[in-house]
Amino acid sequence: MSETTTTIDRNDVPADATSTAPAIEIRDMNKWYGAFHVLRDIDLTVARGERIVIAGPSGSGKSTLIRCINRLEEHQSGQIIVDGIELTSDIKNIDKVRSEVGMVFQHFNLFPHLTVLENCTLAPIWVRKMPKAKAEELAMRFLEKVRIPEQANKYPGQLSGGQQQRVAIARSLCMEPRIMLFDEPTSALDPEMIKEVLDTMIELAETGMTMLCVTHEMGFAQAVADRVIFMDQGQIVEQNTPSEFFNNPQNERTKLFLSQILGH
Amino acid sequence: MSVTDTTVPTAYVRTEMLPPRAAPMQRKGALGWLRENLFSNWFNTVLTVLGIAIIWWFVSHFWPWFAHSVWSAGSLRECREIIAATWGEGASGACFAVIRERWHQYLFGFYPRAEYWRPVMTIGLMFIALAPVLFSVSATIRRRVLAGGGLLTMILMAICGVPLWSAMLMLALFGVALLLAEYAPGRLLWFTVFYPVLGVWLLWGGSLWSPMMVLAGLAAGFVVARLLAKRAPGLAPFAAIITIAIWWAFISQPLADALAGVLPLSLLHVTSREFGGFLLAIVIGVSGITMSLPLGIVLALARRSDMPLIKTFAVMFIEFIRGVPLISLLFVASTLLNYFMPPGTNFDIILRVIIMVTIFAAAYMAEVIRGGLAALPKGQYEAADSLGLDYWQAQRLIILPQALKISIPGIVGTFIGMFKDTTLVGLIGLYEPLKGISDFVRADFNWKGIYWEPFVFVGVIFFVICFSMSRYSMYLERRLSRENR
């Protein structure tokens, strides 16, 4: 992504007109796996339309953090408020949040027994109770957006990794979510397929979608992120605008990480 | 230096590709096949020769027995006399005359002969009920199954000498089913729902309204659940169950009697004790199969549930049922269960057996399906969750279709095992075909001492039914794997 290095100023972000409340608010959140303290005192506020890249060494808790936002993982203390709804053990609230928050996984997690089109229309039909014809129309629109409308009637197993990930993005977008979470979307891809997925994500970012991406693609971070968050050992160590983050890292751990990831 | 740099002189560049050449003789043709598969080295050659010798030894022993078989005789003694007269003293031969004489008991037990059209029709209608479920995708195969089922039914009807009107009715029904399958296969599913009532009525007779009211109770429960689903979703299932119980306990019988008074649709009542042979095996097997699959799915999901109470119950149920032999459950069904019933209740013996066989098969089914559920990657659950699907939607649309597909061989294996286990009901005094009917036949002085022929006959029919199930499972696996590639 080195050819598109124009950093977007945070002030350019079009704020959602309907509400000024933050998209995501995390207050003093902690999570343990058994006795292991994975996330420690996380405080994070994400404005509407903000694009955030979360970086950090493996095991730093960055995936766990975004998986807490749609409660694929449960947090033990503190608050997570997504789009005005607090995540508790109330299943209704969880389902409501999940239908507003799209998620893209490292391993795509497409449904192999359904066609690409069925993958995309499933949730609109069953969760949004949309008529089938309308859902298909919507799905085709998003498949065109990710540039694979011609694959609509194939099964995921017939597509390449990059195509599958783009279908996964389209599948999430079909729910017309307000927030998109990306959990290392390019880590399982061959190098020549990373670009097509990143291009799709960049286009999505340009539409003003609130995005949280866990990724190692620093080029992507520089190109589209409003803020880069660096995590280590379950804590947010540093956060800054991309230009400051890459050119002027403050924390020792960040400097070491950047030197390792950009050094070669 | 770049690979595409054409200015650099290269030593060798292939411009034309070599065309494929024909394979050498030993790689193709019958000779090639023999060489590769049977005589590829001295060890395989020895094995091949040994195999042929064993096959020859078996065939040469059994062939005369089949070749000398007698198909028409009045008794075993008569059979032996005919064989001795034709093939010489000491020659062995099968006496299939017993099948010719007693085939009806092997098929229907002691079902009244004049009413044979009823079980045959029930079996024929079963094909119509199964076609839209088992072959929902392919119209060609549905057509073939319906036509084949129709042909089989007609042949059975001809053999049984049923009244002409019933054969005509059956033919007309198959015609309608074929048309429906062609133009509105969805409608055929309504018949599938209605089939159990029709089947029970045809087989046991009595008033049509009694089984109808049982179905109506289920429908009433469903309606209550639907009505309450919006207002009190948590309450709906319980309300439905209570409605069904009240309906069955208090409304069913009086309403059935009242309706019978208005429109007496009634057949000669046949008691469960008169059932026998393959009719009994198929009634128990088919009911057990259709009920154990849904029950098994529910148990498998319950065992994987996060809710400790439900999970504990499922584990206890499955482990208890799997831990005891089927025979002991059947004994419970035949004797013990009556102690728990209010005195005077007549709880049908076949129904009791079906319940026991169902829960026995369901416990095994649950474990087979649990294996399929466990084989699914966690990502599938997460993807379903992240899209906002609720638990039942995720299970029905995402998890179960994939888990059941993985479990098909195990599920059908359980079905086949269960169908063969129906012969165990002989031990509680029901006349299953393998031993019950054969013992009854041998009790006749004429057929005293006949062993192998009934076994061969019954074995062949069991094999045909079980083999078709196994072929169906292969067809399903092939179809589903093609869908996903």
HADDOCK unambig.tbl for C-alpha pairs under 7 A between the chains (distance, minus, plus):
assign (segid A and resid 70 and name CA) (segid B and resid 386 and name CA) 6.89 0.50 0.50
assign (segid A and resid 72 and name CA) (segid B and resid 382 and name CA) 6.82 0.50 0.50
assign (segid A and resid 95 and name CA) (segid B and resid 388 and name CA) 4.97 0.50 0.50
assign (segid A and resid 95 and name CA) (segid B and resid 390 and name CA) 6.91 0.50 0.50
assign (segid A and resid 96 and name CA) (segid B and resid 388 and name CA) 6.93 0.50 0.50
assign (segid A and resid 98 and name CA) (segid B and resid 386 and name CA) 5.41 0.50 0.50
assign (segid A and resid 98 and name CA) (segid B and resid 387 and name CA) 6.01 0.50 0.50
assign (segid A and resid 98 and name CA) (segid B and resid 388 and name CA) 4.74 0.50 0.50
assign (segid A and resid 99 and name CA) (segid B and resid 387 and name CA) 5.67 0.50 0.50
assign (segid A and resid 99 and name CA) (segid B and resid 388 and name CA) 4.51 0.50 0.50
assign (segid A and resid 102 and name CA) (segid B and resid 386 and name CA) 6.79 0.50 0.50
assign (segid A and resid 102 and name CA) (segid B and resid 387 and name CA) 6.80 0.50 0.50
assign (segid A and resid 103 and name CA) (segid B and resid 386 and name CA) 6.31 0.50 0.50
assign (segid A and resid 109 and name CA) (segid B and resid 379 and name CA) 5.42 0.50 0.50
assign (segid A and resid 109 and name CA) (segid B and resid 380 and name CA) 5.76 0.50 0.50
assign (segid A and resid 109 and name CA) (segid B and resid 383 and name CA) 6.00 0.50 0.50
assign (segid A and resid 111 and name CA) (segid B and resid 380 and name CA) 6.88 0.50 0.50
assign (segid A and resid 111 and name CA) (segid B and resid 398 and name CA) 6.96 0.50 0.50
assign (segid A and resid 112 and name CA) (segid B and resid 484 and name CA) 6.22 0.50 0.50
assign (segid A and resid 113 and name CA) (segid B and resid 402 and name CA) 6.86 0.50 0.50
assign (segid A and resid 113 and name CA) (segid B and resid 484 and name CA) 5.42 0.50 0.50
assign (segid A and resid 123 and name CA) (segid B and resid 387 and name CA) 6.17 0.50 0.50
assign (segid A and resid 123 and name CA) (segid B and resid 389 and name CA) 6.78 0.50 0.50
assign (segid A and resid 127 and name CA) (segid B and resid 388 and name CA) 6.64 0.50 0.50
assign (segid A and resid 127 and name CA) (segid B and resid 389 and name CA) 6.12 0.50 0.50
assign (segid A and resid 155 and name CA) (segid B and resid 484 and name CA) 5.99 0.50 0.50
assign (segid A and resid 155 and name CA) (segid B and resid 485 and name CA) 6.51 0.50 0.50
assign (segid A and resid 157 and name CA) (segid B and resid 484 and name CA) 6.79 0.50 0.50
assign (segid A and resid 157 and name CA) (segid B and resid 485 and name CA) 5.66 0.50 0.50
assign (segid A and resid 158 and name CA) (segid B and resid 485 and name CA) 6.18 0.50 0.50
